Amino acid sequence: MAANTKTSRKVARYAVPVAVAGVAAATVAMVPAFANAGGPDLPKVTAQQLIEKVAASDVQQLSGTAKISTDLGLPKIATGLLGGGGVAGGSANPEDKVAQLASGTHTFRVAADGPDRQKLTFLDGKDEYSLIHNGDDVWGYDSKSNEVFHEKNPQTGKDAGKDHKTADRMGASPQKIAEELLKAAGPTTDVSVGDTAQVAGRDAYQLVLKPKQSGSTVGSVQIAVDAKNGVPLRVQLLSAQGGKPIVDAGFTKVDFAKPAADTFTFTAPKGAKVTEGVDGSGKGDKDHSFKALESFPGLDGLLGGPNGEGDVKVLGEGWATIARIDSGAGKGLKDLENDKNAPKEAKQFLDSLGDKVTGKFGEGRVLSTRLVNALVTDDGKVYVGAVTKDALVKAADANK
């Protein structure tokens, strides 16, 4: 959970908002800029100096409360599949819980003491879901169902980060989201310093990342950085179309003192059902970024089945990156439309798609959100990215 660069490689991959980082490239193009209008009066810094401040931060201990609001504009069927926005209740598996952050507003308590001890407690009314990493053990506990998920995480210390273990993916915090975005920002990104701000009662600078390329659904990313210690305090992902942020994740309260040791102690409650987990980076993890598409009933067949064995080709770069998925299954939307035995959920999925589009590639339909759009063609190919519908059609025409 710390902003230390040695631990930043252990990037959170459960946190749904982090997926947007995949649309940017490798090294930051710095744009000197100065601004502090409307916020606390702080010494002026360049974008280069501010990113160096984040990279040099050695904060590894903190506790506090954070809130994340996500408005992807998902179809109703997708929101239902993600649990309707609730976090507590049901499975104790961390993947199931953190995936639900894709919609709605959620509050959680955070605690960290170095790379081997972190705790996130998601609050949902009177029910809670806790994810605890303490040395070799990772625990997930759902109070509503009284279920416990346990996984051994031997990759600690000098070997940490070699595999994508559960403990390495505890990243719904503003710090981890910011780390991933900064790592991904590249020559297709303008980076500047925006207005200063106060977040969780602390003075902060704001880094502003904007795509240089046209066609992105992302307007900008704003990262509030603690002026004193360089810790990212808030991340806001803004749509190119305006409106409220697509993602707004930030601390509402934060303390950089060492948490009490018993914060990370967990014992399964009496009578709780305990499930021993396995590492989530199993078969098909190389296509992890696009697994969400398989959640839609009927689309898994178009993508080559539940194991995601279809061919994935990356087109373009930076914020304009598009993935072309070719299942090789020989199935398309028309097959799904004409399948009398298709489940009703598959028909609901078809209804959630937008109007038909045509081009040199043929015909298809677009699944639209405020961030990620996907073009599903009648010949079974899928083009997906944080880009506009027109950009997807153009890519399909050029790669038919």
C-alpha positions in Angstrom: 0.0 0.0 0.0 3.0 2.3 0.3 4.2 4.6 -2.4 7.8 3.2 -2.1 9.1 2.4 -5.6 10.4 -0.9 -4.4 6.9 -2.1 -3.6 5.2 -0.3 -6.5 5.9 -3.2 -8.8 3.5 -5.3 -6.8 0.7 -3.6 -8.7 -2.9 -4.1 -7.6 -4.7 -6.1 -10.3 -8.0 -6.7 -8.5 -9.0 -3.1 -8.5 -11.2 -2.5 -11.4 -10.4 1.2 -12.0 -6.8 0.3 -12.5 -7.7 -1.4 -15.8 -7.7 2.0 -17.5 -3.9 2.2 -16.9 -3.5 -0.3 -19.7 -4.4 2.3 -22.3 -1.2 4.3 -21.6 2.4 3.7 -22.5 5.8 3.6 -20.7 7.6 6.9 -19.9 6.2 10.2 -18.9 6.5 13.2 -21.2 6.9 16.2 -18.9 5.2 19.5 -19.5 6.4 22.3 -17.1 3.4 24.0 -15.7 2.5 26.0 -12.6 -0.8 26.6 -10.8 -2.3 26.9 -7.4 -5.4 29.0 -7.9 -8.2 28.2 -5.5 -6.3 25.9 -3.2 -3.6 26.2 -0.4 -0.6 28.4 -1.2 2.3 26.0 -1.9 5.7 26.4 -3.4 5.6 26.0 -7.2 6.8 22.7 -8.6 7.1 21.3 -12.1 5.5 18.0 -13.1 8.9 16.4 -13.2 9.6 17.5 -9.6 6.2 16.3 -8.4 6.6 12.8 -10.0 10.0 12.6 -8.5 8.5 13.4 -5.1 6.0 10.6 -5.5 8.8 8.1 -6.6 11.0 9.2 -3.6 8.3 8.8 -1.0 9.2 6.2 1.6 5.9 6.1 3.4 5.0 2.5 4.2 2.8 2.9 7.3 -0.6 4.5 7.3 -4.3 4.1 8.3 -7.4 5.9 7.4 -10.7 5.9 5.6 -11.1 6.1 1.8 -14.1 6.3 -0.6 -14.3 5.2 -4.2 -17.1 6.2 -6.6 -17.3 4.6 -10.0 -19.7 5.6 -12.8 -18.8 3.6 -15.9 -22.3 3.9 -17.3 -22.6 0.1 -17.5 -25.7 -1.6 -18.9 -28.1 -2.8 -16.3 -27.3 -6.4 -17.1 -23.6 -5.7 -16.3 -24.4 -4.0 -13.0 -26.5 -7.0 -12.0 -23.7 -9.4 -12.8 -21.3 -7.3 -10.6 -23.7 -7.7 -7.6 -25.6 -4.5 -8.0 -22.9 -2.4 -6.4 -22.9 -4.1 -3.0 -19.7 -5.4 -1.5 -20.6 -7.3 1.6 -22.7 -10.5 1.3 -22.1 -13.7 -0.6 -18.7 -15.1 -1.5 -15.6 -14.3 0.6 -13.3 -14.6 -2.5 -11.4 -11.4 -3.0 -11.9 -11.4 -6.8 -15.7 -11.5 -6.4 -15.6 -8.6 -3.9 -13.3 -6.1 -5.5 -14.9 -6.7 -8.9 -18.0 -5.1 -7.5 -16.2 -1.8 -7.2 -17.0 -1.3 -10.9 -20.2 0.5 -9.9 -21.6 2.6 -7.2 -19.9 4.3 -4.2 -18.0 2.4 -1.5 -16.2 3.3 1.7 -13.4 1.3 3.2 -10.9 1.5 6.0 -7.2 1.1 5.1 -4.2 0.1 7.1 -0.6 -0.7 6.0 2.6 -1.6 7.7 5.2 -2.3 5.0 4.9 -4.7 2.0 3.9 -7.7 4.1 1.0 -6.3 6.2 -2.1 -4.6 4.7 -5.8 -4.5 5.5 -8.8 -3.3 3.6 -12.2 -3.3 5.2 -15.1 -2.6 2.9 -18.1 -1.1 4.6 -21.7 -1.8 3.4 -24.1 -0.7 6.0 -23.9 -2.9 9.0 -22.1 -5.6 7.0 -18.4 -5.6 6.3 -15.9 -7.4 4.1 -12.2 -7.5 5.2 -9.2 -8.5 3.2 -6.1 -9.0 5.3 -2.5 -9.7 4.3 -0.2 -10.7 7.2 3.1 -12.2 6.2 2.4 -15.6 4.5 -1.3 -15.5 5.0 -4.1 -13.7 3.1 -7.6 -13.8 4.6 -10.9 -12.6 3.2 -13.9 -12.4 5.6 -17.5 -11.6 4.7 -19.6 -10.8 7.8 -23.0 -11.2 6.2 -22.4 -14.8 5.0 -19.9 -15.6 7.7 -17.6 -17.0 5.1 -13.8 -17.0 5.2 -11.4 -17.2 2.3 -7.8 -18.2 3.1 -4.7 -18.3 0.8 -1.1 -18.9 1.6 1.2 -16.3 0.1 4.8 -17.5 0.4 6.1 -14.9 -2.0 7.2 -12.4 0.6 10.4 -10.6 1.3 13.0 -10.6 -1.4 11.0 -12.9 -3.7 7.8 -10.8 -3.4 6.1 -9.8 -6.6 7.4 -12.6 -8.8 3.9 -14.1 -9.0 0.6 -12.4 -8.9 -0.6 -13.6 -5.5 -3.7 -12.3 -3.8 -1.7 -10.2 -1.4 -0.1 -8.3 -4.3 -3.5 -7.4 -5.7 -4.9 -5.5 -2.6 -5.0 -2.3 -4.5 -8.3 -0.4 -4.3 -6.4 2.4 -2.5 -5.7 5.8 -4.1 -2.0 5.1 -3.9 -2.0 2.0 -5.9 -4.3 3.4 -8.5 -2.0 6.4 -8.8 1.1 4.3 -9.0 -0.3 2.2 -11.8 -1.4 5.3 -13.8 2.0 7.0 -13.4 3.8 3.9 -14.5 1.6 3.6 -17.6 1.7 7.3 -18.6 4.0 7.7 -21.6 4.8 9.8 -24.7 1.2 9.9 -25.7 0.4 11.8 -22.4 0.7 15.5 -21.5 1.6 15.8 -17.8 1.2 19.1 -16.0 0.6 20.5 -12.5 -3.0 21.7 -11.8 -4.5 23.6 -9.0 -3.5 22.8 -5.4 -6.1 21.2 -3.2 -6.9 19.9 0.3 -7.6 16.2 0.6 -8.4 14.5 4.0 -7.3 17.8 5.6 -3.9 17.7 4.0 -2.4 20.2 1.5 -1.8 18.6 -1.9 -0.5 19.3 -5.4 -2.4 17.9 -8.4 -0.8 16.1 -11.3 -3.0 16.3 -14.4 -2.6 13.6 -17.1 -4.2 14.3 -20.5 -4.2 12.1 -23.7 -2.4 13.7 -26.6 -4.3 11.5 -29.0 -7.8 12.0 -30.3 -10.4 9.3 -29.9 -9.9 8.5 -26.2 -12.9 8.4 -23.9 -10.6 9.8 -21.2 -10.5 13.5 -20.7 -7.9 13.6 -18.0 -6.7 11.9 -14.8 -6.0 14.1 -11.8 -3.8 12.8 -9.0 -3.7 14.7 -5.7 -0.3 14.3 -4.1 0.5 15.0 -0.4 2.6 18.2 -0.4 4.7 17.0 2.5 5.4 13.3 2.0 4.5 12.6 -1.7 1.8 10.0 -1.1 -1.1 10.1 -3.6 -4.3 11.0 -1.7 -6.9 11.0 -4.4 -7.3 10.0 -8.1 -10.0 11.3 -10.4 -10.7 9.9 -13.9 -12.6 12.4 -15.9 -14.6 11.6 -19.1 -13.9 13.4 -22.4 -17.6 14.0 -22.5 -17.7 15.8 -19.2 -20.0 15.2 -16.3 -19.0 13.7 -12.9 -15.8 11.7 -12.7 -15.8 8.1 -14.1 -13.7 7.2 -11.0 -13.2 9.2 -7.9 -11.0 7.4 -5.3 -9.6 9.3 -2.4 -8.8 9.4 1.3 -11.4 11.1 3.6 -9.2 10.6 6.6 -5.5 9.5 6.8 -2.9 9.1 9.5 0.7 8.2 8.7 1.5 6.7 12.2 2.3 3.0 12.5 -0.9 0.9 12.9 -1.2 -1.3 16.0 0.2 -4.8 15.4 -3.1 -6.5 16.1 -4.7 -4.6 13.2 -3.5 -7.4 10.9 -4.3 -10.4 13.1 -7.2 -12.5 12.0 -8.9 -15.6 13.4 -11.8 -17.2 11.7 -15.0 -16.7 13.7 -16.5 -19.8 15.3 -18.9 -21.5 12.8 -17.6 -19.7 9.8 -17.2 -21.6 6.5 -13.5 -21.5 5.5 -12.4 -22.0 1.9 -8.8 -22.6 1.1 -8.0 -20.6 -2.1 -5.4 -21.0 -4.8 -3.4 -18.3 -6.6 -5.7 -16.3 -8.9 -3.1 -15.9 -11.6 -4.0 -19.3 -13.2 -4.7 -20.3 -16.8 -5.7 -17.5 -19.0 -4.3 -14.7 -16.8 -2.4 -13.3 -19.7 -5.7 -12.0 -21.0 -6.8 -10.8 -17.6 -7.6 -7.3 -18.9 -10.4 -8.6 -21.1 -11.9 -11.2 -18.8 -14.7 -8.9 -17.9 -16.2 -9.3 -21.3 -16.7 -13.0 -20.6 -19.1 -12.1 -17.8 -21.8 -11.4 -20.4 -23.9 -14.5 -21.1 -23.4 -15.6 -24.6 -20.3 -13.6 -25.3 -18.0 -16.2 -23.8 -18.8 -18.4 -26.8 -17.8 -15.6 -29.2 -14.5 -15.2 -27.4 -13.5 -18.9 -27.6 -15.0 -20.3 -24.4 -14.6 -19.7 -20.7 -10.8 -20.2 -20.8 -10.3 -17.2 -23.0 -8.3 -19.1 -25.6 -9.0 -16.7 -28.5 -6.3 -14.7 -30.2 -5.7 -11.2 -28.8 -3.9 -8.6 -30.9 -3.0 -5.1 -29.6 -3.6 -2.3 -32.0 -2.3 1.2 -31.6 -0.6 2.6 -28.5 -1.1 4.8 -25.4 -4.6 6.1 -24.7 -5.7 4.9 -28.2 -4.8 1.2 -27.6 -7.4 -1.2 -28.9 -7.5 -5.0 -28.4 -8.8 -7.1 -31.2 -10.0 -10.5 -29.9 -10.6 -13.2 -32.5 -12.1 -16.3 -31.0 -11.6 -18.5 -34.0 -14.9 -20.1 -33.0 -16.6 -19.1 -36.2 -19.5 -17.5 -34.3 -20.9 -14.0 -34.4 -23.8 -11.9 -33.3 -26.1 -13.4 -35.9 -25.4 -16.9 -34.5 -26.4 -15.7 -31.1 -29.5 -13.9 -32.4 -30.6 -17.0 -34.3 -29.9 -19.5 -31.5 -33.3 -20.6 -30.2 -31.6 -22.4 -27.3 -29.7 -19.4 -26.1 -30.4 -18.5 -22.5 -32.5 -15.4 -21.8 -29.5 -13.7 -20.3 -27.9 -13.9 -23.8 -30.9 -12.2 -25.3 -30.7 -9.5 -22.6 -27.0 -9.0 -23.5 -28.0 -8.4 -27.1 -30.6 -5.9 -26.0 -27.9 -4.1 -24.0 -25.9 -3.5 -27.1 -26.2 -0.2 -29.0 -27.4 0.3 -32.6 -25.8 -1.6 -35.4 -22.7 -0.1 -37.1 -21.3 -0.8 -40.5 -18.0 -0.4 -42.3 -15.6 -2.1 -44.5 -15.3 -4.8 -41.9 -19.0 -5.7 -42.3 -21.7 -5.2 -39.6 -21.5 -5.2 -35.8 -22.9 -3.7 -32.6 -21.3 -1.6 -29.9 -21.4 -2.2 -26.1 -20.9 1.3 -24.7 -19.8 2.6 -21.3 -18.4 6.0 -20.3 -14.9 4.5 -20.3 -14.6 1.3 -22.3 -16.4 0.5 -25.6 -16.5 -2.8 -27.4 -17.4 -3.5 -31.0 -18.7 -7.0 -31.5 -18.7 -7.9 -35.2 -21.0 -10.3 -37.0 -18.1 -12.5 -37.8 -17.2 -13.1 -34.1 -14.4 -10.5 -33.6 -14.3 -8.1 -30.7 -12.6 -4.7 -30.7 -12.3 -3.2 -27.2 -10.6 -0.1 -25.7 -11.0 3.2 -23.8 -11.8 4.8 -27.1 -14.9 6.1 -29.0 -17.2 4.1 -31.2 -15.8 5.8 -34.3 -12.2 4.8 -33.3 -13.3 1.1 -33.0 -15.0 1.2 -36.4 -11.8 2.7 -37.9 -9.7 0.0 -36.3 -12.0 -2.7 -37.5 -11.9 -1.4 -41.1 -8.1 -1.3 -41.0 -7.8 -4.8 -39.6 -10.7 -6.7 -41.2 
